[in-house]
Amino acid sequence: MGSCKIASKEILDLLNEINAGLDQLEKGVAASVHKQSTSLWSTQEHLVQTVEADFVKTEGKWNAGVDFAEKESMNHLMNQADLKRSMPSYEIS
C-alpha cells in the first residue's frame, strides 16, 4: 500500500507540473495572439486611412479603374475598421 501512495503522489506532482506548463503555454499563446491581432488591426487601419484619404480626394467617387468587387471589398474593409474603432480594446494579462 505504501508504494501506491508514493506513486500517486509522484503522479499528482507530475500532473501539477503539466498543468503549470499548460497555464504558461496558454498565457504565451494569448500574448502572441494579442500581439498579432493588434498588428493586423494596425495594418488594416493604415490601409483604411489610405483608402479613405483617396476616397476624400476623389470627392466621394471611386476611381473609374476600380471594379465592383474592389469597391465592395474596400467598403467592407472600411466598415470593419469603423466597427473596430467603436469597440473597446482589451488588454491581456
C-alpha positions as CSV (number, residue, x, y, z in Angstrom):
1,M,0.0,0.0,0.0
2,G,2.9,2.4,0.8
3,S,4.3,2.2,-2.8
4,C,0.9,3.1,-4.2
5,K,0.8,6.3,-2.1
6,I,4.2,7.3,-3.3
7,A,3.3,6.6,-6.9
8,S,0.1,8.5,-6.5
9,K,2.0,11.5,-5.1
10,E,4.5,11.4,-7.9
11,I,1.7,11.2,-10.5
12,L,-0.1,14.1,-8.7
13,D,3.2,16.1,-8.8
14,L,3.6,15.4,-12.5
15,L,0.1,16.4,-13.2
16,N,0.6,19.7,-11.3
17,E,3.8,20.4,-13.3
18,I,1.9,19.6,-16.5
19,N,-0.9,22.0,-15.5
20,A,1.6,24.7,-14.7
21,G,3.2,24.2,-18.0
22,L,-0.1,24.4,-19.8
23,D,-1.0,27.6,-18.0
24,Q,2.3,29.2,-19.1
25,L,1.7,28.0,-22.7
26,E,-1.9,29.4,-22.6
27,K,-0.5,32.8,-21.4
28,G,2.2,32.7,-24.1
29,V,-0.3,31.9,-26.8
30,A,-2.7,34.6,-25.6
31,A,0.0,37.2,-25.6
32,S,1.2,36.2,-29.1
33,V,-2.4,36.2,-30.5
34,H,-3.0,39.6,-28.9
35,K,0.2,41.0,-30.4
36,Q,-0.6,39.6,-33.9
37,S,-4.2,40.8,-33.8
38,T,-3.0,44.3,-32.7
39,S,-0.5,44.3,-35.6
40,L,-3.2,43.2,-38.1
41,W,-5.7,45.8,-36.9
42,S,-3.0,48.4,-37.1
43,T,-2.2,47.4,-40.7
44,Q,-5.9,47.3,-41.6
45,E,-6.4,50.7,-40.0
46,H,-3.5,52.1,-42.1
47,L,-4.9,50.7,-45.3
48,V,-8.4,52.0,-44.5
49,Q,-7.0,55.5,-43.8
50,T,-5.2,55.4,-47.1
51,V,-8.4,54.3,-48.9
52,E,-10.5,56.9,-47.0
53,A,-8.0,59.6,-47.9
54,D,-8.1,58.6,-51.6
55,F,-11.9,58.5,-51.4
56,V,-12.0,62.0,-50.0
57,K,-9.5,63.2,-52.6
58,T,-11.8,62.0,-55.4
59,E,-14.8,63.7,-53.7
60,G,-16.5,60.5,-52.7
61,K,-16.3,58.9,-56.1
62,W,-14.4,55.7,-56.7
63,N,-11.8,55.8,-59.3
64,A,-13.2,54.6,-62.7
65,G,-10.5,52.0,-62.8
66,V,-11.7,50.2,-59.7
67,D,-14.1,47.4,-60.4
68,F,-17.2,46.5,-58.5
69,A,-15.5,43.7,-56.5
70,E,-12.8,46.0,-55.4
71,K,-15.3,48.6,-54.4
72,E,-17.2,46.1,-52.3
73,S,-14.0,44.8,-50.7
74,M,-13.0,48.4,-49.8
75,N,-16.4,49.2,-48.4
76,H,-16.3,46.0,-46.3
77,L,-12.8,46.9,-45.1
78,M,-13.9,50.4,-44.2
79,N,-17.0,49.1,-42.3
80,Q,-14.8,46.7,-40.3
81,A,-12.4,49.5,-39.4
82,D,-15.4,51.6,-38.2
83,L,-16.6,48.7,-36.1
84,K,-13.1,48.2,-34.6
85,R,-12.8,51.9,-33.8
86,S,-16.1,51.7,-31.9
87,M,-15.1,48.5,-29.9
88,P,-13.4,48.8,-26.6
89,S,-9.9,47.4,-26.5
90,Y,-8.9,44.7,-24.1
91,E,-5.5,44.1,-22.6
92,I,-4.5,40.5,-21.9
93,S,-2.5,40.0,-18.8
